[in-house]
């Protein structure tokens, strides 16, 4: 599985200053096909200064879910670290 891009990335207004919520469409490339699914990304700063990213798929996919979510979370964390999230 390869993450091609995140399209239509938008930040939602959150109530907590240490938590940022984004919505996007993830373009995922699998050996047999390329799919696009809506996702929600939550970036949260902990009290110890760490940053955690959690991704939720809004529609089902026909592939193992845990590796996809792990890769999307790592991808979102890297985008946030580079300052590429709005």
C-alpha positions as CSV (number, residue, x, y, z in Angstrom):
1,X,0.0,0.0,0.0
2,X,1.2,3.5,-0.9
3,X,-0.2,6.8,0.2
4,X,-0.4,9.0,-3.0
5,X,-1.7,12.2,-1.4
6,X,-4.2,13.9,0.9
7,X,-6.7,15.9,-1.1
8,X,-9.1,18.6,0.1
9,X,-7.3,19.0,3.4
10,X,-9.2,21.3,5.7
11,X,-8.9,22.2,9.4
12,X,-12.0,22.1,11.5
13,X,-12.5,24.6,14.3
14,X,-11.7,22.8,17.5
15,X,-12.6,23.8,21.1
16,X,-9.3,22.7,22.6
17,X,-6.1,24.6,21.8
18,X,-3.9,21.4,22.1
19,X,-6.0,19.4,19.7
20,X,-6.2,20.1,15.9
21,X,-8.8,18.3,13.8
22,X,-8.5,18.0,10.0
23,X,-10.6,16.4,7.3
24,X,-9.3,15.2,4.0
25,X,-9.6,12.6,1.2
26,X,-6.8,10.0,1.2
27,X,-5.7,8.6,-2.1
28,X,-4.4,5.1,-1.5
29,X,-2.7,2.9,-4.0
30,X,-3.0,-0.8,-3.7
31,X,-1.6,-3.5,-6.1
32,X,-4.9,-4.0,-7.8
33,X,-6.4,-0.5,-7.6
34,X,-6.2,3.1,-6.4
35,X,-9.0,4.3,-4.0
36,X,-10.0,7.5,-2.4
37,X,-11.6,7.6,1.0
38,X,-12.6,10.4,3.4
39,X,-10.6,10.5,6.6
40,X,-10.4,12.6,9.8
41,X,-7.0,13.4,11.4
42,X,-6.6,14.4,15.0
43,X,-3.2,15.9,16.0
44,X,-2.9,16.2,19.8
45,X,-0.2,17.7,22.0
46,X,0.3,15.8,25.3
47,X,1.3,17.4,28.6
48,X,4.8,16.0,28.1
49,X,5.3,17.8,24.8
50,X,4.7,14.8,22.5
51,X,2.6,15.0,19.4
52,X,0.2,12.1,18.6
53,X,-1.7,11.7,15.3
54,X,-4.8,9.5,15.0
55,X,-6.6,8.8,11.7
56,X,-10.1,7.6,11.3
57,X,-11.5,6.3,8.0
58,X,-15.0,7.5,7.3
59,X,-15.8,4.7,4.8
60,X,-14.8,1.0,4.8
61,X,-12.0,-0.3,2.6
62,X,-11.5,-3.9,1.4
63,X,-8.0,-4.2,2.8
64,X,-6.5,-4.8,6.3
65,X,-7.3,-1.8,8.3
66,X,-4.6,-1.6,10.9
67,X,-1.6,-1.2,8.5
68,X,-3.5,1.4,6.6
69,X,-4.3,3.4,9.7
70,X,-0.7,3.1,11.0
71,X,0.7,4.4,7.7
72,X,-1.8,7.2,7.5
73,X,-1.0,8.3,11.1
74,X,2.7,8.3,10.3
75,X,2.1,10.2,7.1
76,X,0.0,12.8,9.0
77,X,2.6,13.2,11.7
78,X,5.3,13.8,9.2
79,X,3.2,16.4,7.4
80,X,2.6,18.2,10.7
81,X,6.2,18.0,11.7
82,X,7.2,19.6,8.4
83,X,4.5,22.3,8.8
84,X,2.5,21.3,5.8
85,X,-0.8,21.0,7.6
86,X,-2.9,24.2,7.6
